[in-house]
Amino acid sequence: MKFLKFSMAYLACFCISTSSYALTAVPEGHDQRIEWKVQHSWPTESKTLDMVYSLDGKYVYILNDRQQVQIFNREGKLQGNIPIEKGVSTIDISPQGDSLYLINNVKNTFSSLSVSFVVDIGIADSPFDGPADAPVTLAVFTDFE
């Protein structure tokens, strides 16, 4: 019992003394049976309140203190900002990544947003029918094996 009290007190002191270092990670290292290495790191534009990583590893959704959800790709390139209401404190995404869930603790509300990503398809040197400067291009892929 005394050992448990001592270890809990030691753990509390350790957490308090290292809390200023908890925001950053040593690039790589090991401790007992754990090894780590930073895979990606980039600056965020403001204070982060919450974050979620897509299951396919393609996107990171970051809720910041500017009433935005910023979506970054795995290389850290900003894909876009979604403006949100003041009071949103928690975010999550659907398993497929096509819905963003928001919890607003000021208004006591839940919201679900549909999220779609615009993908550019290279059509240079592809055969086409119609004017080259048409505002919409339909791509039909028929040569799959």
N, C-alpha and C positions, 0 to 999 in steps of 0.2 A: 504494500500500500504506500509506504514511504517512497519507494522507487517511482511509482506512478505520479505522485505529487511532484517529486523532483523533476521528472522528465517533462511534465506538463508546464512547470514553471520555466524550465530551460527552453522549451519550444516557444513559449510566449515571448521570452526575452529575445530569442533568436529572430522571431518574426518582426518584432518591433525594431531591432537594430538593423535589420536588412531590408526594411520596407522601402527605403529610397532606391535600392537596387532592383526591386521587383519589376520595374517597368522596362528594363532592358535585359537582354540575355547575352551571356558570354558566347562569342561566335561558335565555339566548339569545345567539347571537353567530355569528361566522364566523372562519375561519382558512384562508387560501389558497383552496382549492377545496372547502371544507366549510362548511355552514351548519347550525345546530341551534337547536332551541327545545324546552324542556321541555313535554311534553304532559300528564303526570300526575305527581303527587308526593304521597306520604302517609307518615306515620311508621309504622314497624313496631314491634311491641311488645317485640322482643328482637333479639339479634344474628342477622343473616342468614348462613346457611352456604351456601345454594345457592338458585337460583330458576329457574323455567321459565315461559314465557308460552305460552298456548294458541294454536294456529294461527289460530283464528277471532278472536283478540284480545279475547275476553270475560273471560278469567280469568288471574290470576297466582298461581302456586303458589310459596310461599316456605317453605323448610326453615329452622327456627330452632334456636337452642341450647337450647330447652326441650323437646326431643323432640316437636315438632309440625310438621306441614305445614299452614300457613295458606293458605286460598284466598280471594283478594280478587277482586271484579269490577273492571271497567275504571274505575269511579269511586272505587275504594279502599275500598268497603264490604266488611267481612269476611263471607264466606259460611259459614265454619265452620273448625274445627280438627280435623285427623286426628292422633290420638296415634300415635307411632311408637317403635320400640325405640331404646335408647341405642346409638350407634355408626353410625347412618345418616348418611352424609356426602354423598351425591349423590342427586338426584331427576331424573326425566324423566317425560314423559307420552306417551301414544300419539297418533298424528296426529288421531284423532277426539276425544281428550280424555276418553275413558271409562275409561282405565286410568292408574294412577300407578305408576311404577317406582321402587324404593328399592334402594340399594346400601349394605350394612352392612359396613364395613371392619374392624370389631372381630370380628364373627362370620364374616366372609367369606361373606355370603349375598346373594342377590338375591330381592326380593319384588315381586309384582305385585298391586295392589289395584284392585278395580272401584270407580269413582267415579260416582255419580248425583246429579243436582241436583234438589231438590224445587222444583216450579214451581207457584205459585198461579194458578188460573184464576178470573177474576171471573165469578160466575154470578148476581149480583144482577139481578133483573128478568127472569130467564130462565125459560121454562116448565119445569116438573118434574112428575114423577109419584112419589108416595110422601110420607113424612113430611118436613117441612122441616128437622128437626133430626137427620136420619140421619147416622151416622158416616162414610159413604162416599157420594160423589156421582159418578155416571158422566155425563160430558158427551159428547153426540153432536152433531157438527156436520154438518148435511146441506144447508146452504144455500150451499155454495161454488159459485162460478161458474166 
